[in-house]
Amino acid sequence: DLVIPESISLESVYRYETYQSAACEDTVAVLTFGNSFSYDALYYLPSIAHSRGKGLISGNLVLGGCSLKRHWNNVNRKFVGYDYFKDVGMVHEYLTGYPVEQAYGDEEWDVVVFQECALTSGDYSSYVPYVFQLQEAMREELSEDVEYVWHQTWAFPNNSNYDSFEAYKYSQEYMYE
């Protein structure tokens, strides 16, 4: 029986049960090249994986506001300085000053996720050629079986006060399209 101290929230218990599933036989390992939005995306991913009977290992290479262009430049010059968040079972690591190259071999990744920064996420030209260059660089480093995924950042709400939202005519629909 699981004994829950009063100081632990129900959310913590749920996350505890979810992370226990990371050791299951059918585990997916996901590496993300992201920014502050990738925190949000990965927060619920363990619960989603658990609901599908899968375990999850996640590695999140983060630089706040980081664009695909900057991620590409970082990979190209072997940048040391990412924040790296990793969750495996009950082990949660947060490392600063992390070398991008070290993440490649940290796990046998099944999925690699790329994300553009929110401020230019509605501008297709900000993706090209960087998302393709990142994918090619990862193909040289990782297993040929890795799946590459695009994390599309959601459009800003119409009442957003971001300066760059002006480029989208202050319209969520325009930004989305």
FENRAUR-V697845 format. One record per residue. N is the residue number from 1. PHI is phi in whole degrees, -180 to 180 (NA if undefined). Layout:
n=<N & N>
phi=<PHI & PHI>
This chain:
n=<1 & 2 & 3 & 4 & 5 & 6 & 7 & 8 & 9 & 10 & 11 & 12 & 13 & 14 & 15 & 16 & 17 & 18 & 19 & 20 & 21 & 22 & 23 & 24 & 25 & 26 & 27 & 28 & 29 & 30 & 31 & 32 & 33 & 34 & 35 & 36 & 37 & 38 & 39 & 40 & 41 & 42 & 43 & 44 & 45 & 46 & 47 & 48 & 49 & 50 & 51 & 52 & 53 & 54 & 55 & 56 & 57 & 58 & 59 & 60 & 61 & 62 & 63 & 64 & 65 & 66 & 67 & 68 & 69 & 70 & 71 & 72 & 73 & 74 & 75 & 76 & 77 & 78 & 79 & 80 & 81 & 82 & 83 & 84 & 85 & 86 & 87 & 88 & 89 & 90 & 91 & 92 & 93 & 94 & 95 & 96 & 97 & 98 & 99 & 100 & 101 & 102 & 103 & 104 & 105 & 106 & 107 & 108 & 109 & 110 & 111 & 112 & 113 & 114 & 115 & 116 & 117 & 118 & 119 & 120 & 121 & 122 & 123 & 124 & 125 & 126 & 127 & 128 & 129 & 130 & 131 & 132 & 133 & 134 & 135 & 136 & 137 & 138 & 139 & 140 & 141 & 142 & 143 & 144 & 145 & 146 & 147 & 148 & 149 & 150 & 151 & 152 & 153 & 154 & 155 & 156 & 157 & 158 & 159 & 160 & 161 & 162 & 163 & 164 & 165 & 166 & 167 & 168 & 169 & 170 & 171 & 172 & 173 & 174 & 175 & 176 & 177>
phi=<NA & -87 & -99 & -108 & -62 & -60 & -79 & -101 & -78 & -62 & -61 & -62 & -65 & -61 & -65 & -61 & -64 & -62 & -68 & -60 & -73 & -63 & -88 & -68 & -63 & -102 & -111 & -110 & -109 & -120 & -109 & -117 & -100 & -140 & -150 & -59 & -70 & -72 & -58 & -61 & -63 & -83 & -61 & -94 & -58 & -59 & -67 & -64 & -59 & -58 & -65 & -99 & 77 & -116 & -89 & -140 & -118 & -126 & -124 & -124 & -85 & -127 & -136 & -54 & 70 & -73 & -91 & -62 & -59 & -68 & -58 & -61 & -60 & -66 & -64 & -63 & -105 & 57 & -58 & -117 & 156 & -72 & -87 & -125 & -110 & -132 & -124 & -140 & 55 & -91 & -97 & -120 & -112 & -134 & -122 & -110 & 66 & -81 & -75 & -58 & -65 & -67 & -66 & -57 & -98 & -66 & -146 & -90 & -69 & -95 & -137 & -121 & -113 & -114 & -142 & -84 & -68 & -60 & -66 & -119 & -64 & -91 & -114 & -54 & -65 & -77 & -85 & -102 & -95 & -65 & -64 & -73 & -66 & -63 & -62 & -63 & -62 & -70 & -62 & -74 & -101 & -115 & -59 & -70 & -87 & -65 & -97 & -109 & -128 & -103 & -97 & -83 & -69 & -68 & -72 & -64 & -70 & -59 & -95 & -63 & -111 & -64 & -58 & -72 & -66 & -58 & -61 & -108 & 57 & 52 & -126 & -62 & -62 & -62 & -64 & -64 & -68>
